[in-house]
Amino acid sequence: MKQLISIRGLSKTYDSGFQALKHLDLDIHRGEIFALLGPNGAGKTTLIGIICGIVNPSSGTVTVDGHDVVLDYRATRTKIGLVPQELCTDSFETVWATVNFSRGLFGKPRDHAFVEKVLRDLSLWDKRHSKILALSGGMKRRVMMAKALSHQPDILFLDEPTAGVDVELRRDMWEMVRELRDRGVTIILTTHYIEEAQEMADRIGIISNGELILVEEKAALMSKLGKKQLTLQLQKPLNNVPEGLESFALELTDNGCSLVYTFDAQNEQTGIGTLLRTLAERGIDFKNLHSSESSLEDIFVNLVRGR
């Protein structure tokens, strides 16, 4: 897959001395949904700001479709749409005027049919004559996305796009994101709703303390770092893991009423059969069992804590 954004040796140190980014290398591919995850203050917004030309890097290079974001700002900025965390727009303008104005800022000719489609896709058409001031927070978030899409960018940055947004709108927004990706738009998103990244993203990047600690295809990440667990609900509680079972990764939970076995699902020999036979030989009976698998959130928390 062809890279659209290339980042090499990128660092950012603010005047206060705080180093927000530390020698980042990253390629983002054309037509993918890339989720950038990290705790507050990890450097996500700084990275997005540099790519979008809002923040100046201290060192390193960023190119967008072959254009340097510093040396060829105009060419790169026209390719990018940004939905920032903050709701920043002219409160006294109407929805229709502010979206059309955003399109004009990028030198695009008037196209009322296209703007109408964007507003309809975001369920804003009925509000087109309303002033931004009168809209709810969720509606304002939709306006921010409409502004970002007004000039038909090749790349769309979504920085916490569903913060404070109701469930119905969140579903609508993600449906639109999928449609944009299907049309070839590259999507880069940050989100605190990690289940959204697990559902939507093609690749995952995890940033912590200004460093990229992992970049991986989502499926490969879940396969390599995800764990599976088998939980056995015991007929009688145990005080400790019985002798002779030390070779199994077992843990007693629920006041000794449950025995949890953690195993590698990718291994052909999971050890489940041997475990169940061993328990039967020792007269340890169970009344129920169920299996579970690590979520992306589990993997994310473990990686960040490990740093």
C-alpha positions in Angstrom: 0.0 0.0 0.0 1.4 3.4 -1.0 2.3 5.8 1.8 0.6 9.1 1.8 2.2 10.7 4.9 5.9 10.1 5.8 7.3 11.2 9.1 11.1 10.9 9.8 13.0 11.8 13.0 10.2 14.1 14.2 10.7 15.9 17.5 9.0 18.8 19.2 10.2 20.7 22.3 8.2 23.7 23.5 9.7 26.9 24.8 9.0 25.7 28.4 11.4 22.8 27.8 8.7 20.1 27.6 9.6 17.6 24.9 6.2 16.5 23.4 7.6 14.3 20.6 10.8 12.3 20.5 12.3 11.2 17.1 9.1 9.7 15.6 9.2 7.7 12.4 5.8 6.8 10.9 4.3 6.1 7.5 0.5 6.4 7.0 -0.9 4.6 3.9 -3.3 6.0 1.3 -6.9 5.0 1.9 -6.5 3.5 5.4 -8.1 4.3 8.8 -5.2 4.8 11.2 -6.0 5.1 14.9 -3.5 6.9 17.1 -4.0 6.0 20.7 -2.3 7.3 23.8 -3.0 8.7 27.3 -3.6 12.4 27.9 -0.4 14.4 27.2 1.2 11.6 25.2 1.7 13.9 22.1 -1.2 12.9 19.9 -2.5 16.5 19.3 1.0 17.9 18.8 1.7 15.3 16.1 -1.6 16.1 14.4 -0.8 19.8 14.7 2.6 19.4 13.0 1.2 17.4 10.1 -1.6 19.9 9.6 0.8 22.9 9.7 -0.5 24.4 12.9 2.6 23.5 15.0 6.2 23.9 13.9 8.5 20.9 14.5 11.8 21.3 16.3 13.5 18.7 14.1 12.7 16.1 11.5 10.6 16.1 8.4 7.0 15.4 7.5 5.8 15.0 3.9 2.2 14.7 2.6 1.9 13.1 -0.8 5.5 14.1 -1.4 5.2 17.7 -0.3 7.1 19.0 2.8 4.6 20.4 5.3 6.9 23.3 6.2 8.4 24.1 2.8 5.3 23.6 0.7 2.6 24.5 3.2 -0.1 25.4 0.8 0.1 22.2 -1.2 -0.1 20.0 1.9 -2.8 22.0 3.7 -5.3 21.8 0.8 -5.1 18.0 1.0 -6.0 17.9 4.7 -9.2 18.4 6.6 -9.1 18.7 10.4 -11.8 18.2 13.0 -10.1 19.5 16.2 -11.0 18.7 19.8 -12.1 22.2 20.5 -15.4 23.5 19.1 -14.0 26.6 17.3 -16.3 28.3 14.8 -18.1 31.7 14.3 -21.0 31.4 16.7 -23.0 34.1 14.9 -22.8 32.6 11.4 -25.3 30.2 10.0 -24.4 26.6 9.3 -24.7 27.1 5.5 -22.5 30.2 5.5 -19.7 28.8 7.7 -19.4 25.6 5.7 -19.4 27.5 2.3 -16.8 30.0 3.7 -14.5 27.1 4.8 -14.7 25.8 1.2 -13.8 29.2 -0.2 -10.7 29.5 2.1 -9.1 26.7 0.1 -9.8 28.4 -3.2 -12.5 26.0 -4.1 -15.3 27.3 -6.4 -18.9 27.4 -5.1 -20.6 24.0 -5.2 -23.9 24.2 -3.4 -24.8 20.6 -4.4 -21.7 19.3 -2.8 -22.2 21.3 0.4 -25.8 20.2 0.5 -24.7 16.6 0.3 -22.2 17.0 3.2 -24.9 18.7 5.4 -27.4 16.0 4.6 -24.8 13.2 5.3 -24.3 14.8 8.7 -28.0 15.4 9.4 -27.4 19.1 9.3 -29.6 20.1 6.4 -32.6 21.0 8.5 -30.2 23.3 10.5 -28.6 25.0 7.6 -30.2 28.4 8.4 -29.6 28.1 12.1 -26.8 30.1 13.8 -24.0 28.1 15.3 -24.8 29.8 18.6 -28.1 28.1 18.8 -26.9 24.6 18.2 -26.3 21.8 20.7 -22.7 20.6 21.4 -23.3 17.5 19.2 -24.6 19.6 16.4 -21.6 21.9 16.6 -19.4 18.8 16.4 -21.1 17.9 13.1 -20.5 21.4 11.8 -16.8 21.0 12.5 -16.8 17.9 10.5 -18.7 19.5 7.7 -16.2 22.4 7.6 -13.3 19.9 7.4 -14.9 18.1 4.5 -16.0 21.3 2.6 -12.9 21.4 0.4 -12.9 17.7 -0.4 -9.6 16.7 1.2 -7.7 13.5 0.6 -6.8 13.2 4.3 -9.2 13.7 7.2 -7.9 14.1 10.8 -10.4 13.4 13.5 -9.0 14.5 16.9 -11.5 13.0 19.5 -14.4 13.6 17.1 -17.0 11.9 19.2 -16.2 13.6 22.5 -19.5 14.7 24.1 -21.5 13.2 21.2 -24.6 11.0 21.7 -24.6 7.4 20.7 -26.9 7.9 17.6 -24.7 10.6 16.2 -21.6 8.6 16.9 -22.9 5.8 14.8 -23.8 8.2 12.0 -20.3 9.7 12.0 -18.6 6.4 11.9 -20.8 5.3 9.0 -19.8 8.4 7.1 -16.1 7.7 8.0 -16.4 4.3 6.4 -17.9 5.7 3.3 -15.1 8.3 3.0 -12.5 5.5 3.4 -14.3 3.5 0.7 -14.0 6.6 -1.6 -10.2 6.7 -1.0 -10.0 9.3 1.8 -7.3 8.5 4.4 -8.6 8.8 7.9 -6.4 9.5 11.0 -8.2 9.5 14.3 -7.5 9.8 18.0 -10.1 8.6 20.4 -10.6 7.8 24.1 -13.3 5.3 23.0 -10.9 2.5 22.3 -13.7 0.1 21.3 -14.2 2.5 18.3 -10.6 2.1 17.3 -11.0 -1.6 17.6 -14.0 -1.6 15.3 -12.9 1.0 12.8 -9.2 1.1 12.3 -7.1 -0.8 9.8 -3.9 0.0 11.8 -3.1 1.0 15.3 -0.4 3.3 16.6 0.2 3.7 20.3 2.1 6.8 21.6 3.3 7.3 25.1 5.5 10.1 26.5 6.1 11.4 23.0 7.3 8.1 21.6 5.7 5.7 19.3 5.8 2.4 21.2 4.0 0.3 18.6 2.5 0.5 15.1 0.8 -2.6 13.9 -2.0 -3.9 11.7 -5.0 -4.3 14.0 -5.6 -7.9 13.2 -1.9 -8.8 13.7 -1.8 -6.7 17.0 -4.8 -8.6 18.4 -3.3 -11.9 17.3 0.2 -11.3 18.8 -0.6 -9.4 22.0 -4.1 -10.6 22.7 -4.6 -13.4 25.3 -7.5 -15.8 25.8 -8.8 -16.9 29.2 -10.8 -19.9 30.2 -12.8 -19.4 33.4 -14.0 -22.4 35.4 -16.7 -21.9 38.0 -15.9 -24.5 40.6 -18.4 -26.7 42.5 -16.5 -26.0 45.7 -14.2 -23.0 46.5 -10.4 -23.5 46.8 -8.0 -21.8 49.2 -5.2 -22.0 46.7 -4.1 -23.5 43.4 -3.7 -27.2 44.0 -0.2 -28.7 43.9 0.8 -30.2 40.6 -0.9 -27.5 38.6 2.0 -25.0 38.8 2.9 -25.5 35.1 -0.5 -24.0 34.1 -1.0 -20.2 34.2 -3.8 -20.4 36.8 -5.3 -17.8 39.1 -8.0 -18.1 41.7 -10.7 -15.4 41.6 -14.1 -14.8 43.0 -13.1 -15.8 46.6 -11.7 -19.1 45.3 -14.9 -20.0 43.4 -13.4 -19.5 40.0 -10.2 -20.8 38.4 -8.9 -18.7 35.5 -6.5 -20.2 32.9 -4.7 -17.8 30.6 -3.4 -19.3 27.3 -2.1 -18.4 23.9 -4.8 -18.9 21.4 -2.3 -18.9 18.5 -0.5 -21.9 19.9 -1.7 -25.2 18.5 -1.4 -26.8 21.9 -3.5 -24.6 24.2 -3.2 -27.0 27.1 -6.9 -26.9 27.8 -7.4 -30.6 27.4 -4.5 -31.5 29.7 -5.8 -29.0 32.3 -9.3 -30.4 32.3 -8.0 -34.0 32.6 -5.7 -33.0 35.4 -8.5 -31.3 37.3 -10.7 -34.4 36.9 -7.9 -36.6 38.2 -7.6 -34.5 41.4 -11.4 -34.5 41.9 -11.8 -30.8 41.2 -15.3 -30.4 39.7 -16.6 -27.3 37.9 -20.2 -26.4 37.1 -19.7 -23.9 34.3 -16.9 -22.6 32.0 -16.6 -19.7 29.5 -13.8 -18.2 27.5 -12.9 -14.6 26.9 -10.4 -12.7 24.7 -8.4 -9.5 25.3 -9.8 -6.4 23.9 -7.7 -3.6 22.3 -8.2 -1.7 25.5 -6.6 -4.4 27.5 -3.6 -4.4 25.1 -3.4 -0.6 25.2 -3.4 -0.4 29.0 -0.8 -3.2 29.4 1.5 -1.5 26.9 1.3 1.9 28.4 1.7 0.6 31.9 4.7 -1.3 30.8 6.3 1.9 29.7 
